[in-house]
Amino acid sequence: MANNYIDILKENNQEHLLKYLDMANENQREELIDDILNLDFKTIKELYSISSRDNDKAIESCIIEHTKFVDKYKIAKDEFDKYKNIGEEIIKNGEYAVVTMAGGQGTRLGHDGPKGTYILNVKPKPKSLFEILADGIKRANSKYGISLNWYIMTSTENNDRTVEFFEENNFFGLSKDKVRFFKQGNLPLVSEDGKLLMDKNFHIKYAADGNGCIYKSMKKAGILDDMKSKNIKWIFIGSVDNALLNMVDPILLGITVFEGNKIGSKSVVKRSPEEPVGVFCKKNNKPAVIEYTELPTEMAKETDEDGELLFGESHIMCNLYSIEALEKISENTLPYHSAHKKAPYLDESGKMVKVTKPNAYKYEAFIFDGFVFFDDISILRGRREEDFAPVKNAEGQDSPQTATELYNNYWENNENGRM
């Protein structure tokens, strides 16, 4: 076995790990050798090759077009009622479930723990992001006479603490058997010169592999099979860090079903052409989201005859899928994107190095890259003040302060709940 892992490291230009094996204790050494033997070095090399890819050139080879949407607040009453009835019938029949992506830590917020455990100072009492989402599920359960299934994607890093948090809070009054956790995957972090990094415990340093991993993670964890066994036909997937996330919107569901699509999503209008958000489009005649870093400046500023941005529908992580759509995407491999990140690491002398600038590449799949497997998508334009209060930054825009203000303003004006 010894020659095996040594040969593997030499063949893949990762011999520096041998120095860590010499420094590690017996248990750490065994764990590291096991990890080396199980690593997919071919994939790591392929991922490293995309680290310096020129996204602008990649986008030049695509045909990017405006995509249609429906403005929720411009729908005629008879049409609105039709969509609402379609959606509510599915929800009342128990054929609808919700999924929350909650694999992140609250590091950027200065919070030591899973992001979903972060407390917002909302009225009438402070609540965690998880409790805010649980409140939405309880309202839907009461309104439709149901008991929604809630699936929560955690990560290796935060799973145990997330489960503990739910247990400590008695699952926020929800039935424990209706809440199920599953973990997303991981990929190694790679240094700028293609070397694997080590953490303080002499383990290879990993990071979560992006929200696009959710499809395969759901399949691997048996979540899709569980949904089918419960006759769930439509699934909403959203992010934990939106304090106004409406996970049960019968209008979005009704429009998607009526239009005959397998996927749907909600959008809000960009604040300005420069706002750093991904926007919906058609890419090579397939539904897609184009990142703000990839959208040429001229296109970002284009407007229609009404003066609205042609590429102004922001993707706010409010996505809807049929169970068939999730199965289809889960059987395919999404492309990975690289991000240049700051990653503290254990150097070859055994000392932890704190970094002040990006020094490593993280690889992520994006959830919206799964849209390409379908010919069309239903997009429902909502309103920022009713649908989107993200908690991304410690201060300024999209911070706990702005999310709290949006949350409080919404509920002060909507005492009777959502439509």
Beta strands, then each sheet from edge to edge (+ up, - down):
strand 1: 64-65
strand 2: 70-71
strand 3: 96-101
strand 4: 119-120
strand 5: 127-128
strand 6: 149-154
strand 7: 179-183
strand 8: 186-188
strand 9: 190-191
strand 10: 206-208
strand 11: 234-239
strand 12: 263-269
strand 13: 279-283
strand 14: 286-290
strand 15: 313-322
strand 16: 336-341
strand 17: 345-346
strand 18: 352-353
strand 19: 360-365
strand 20: 378-381
sheet 1: 1+ 13- 14+
sheet 2: 2+ 20+ 12+ 15- 11+ 3+ 6+ 7+
sheet 3: 4+ 5-
sheet 4: 8+ 10-
sheet 5: 9+ 19- 16+
sheet 6: 17+ 18-
end
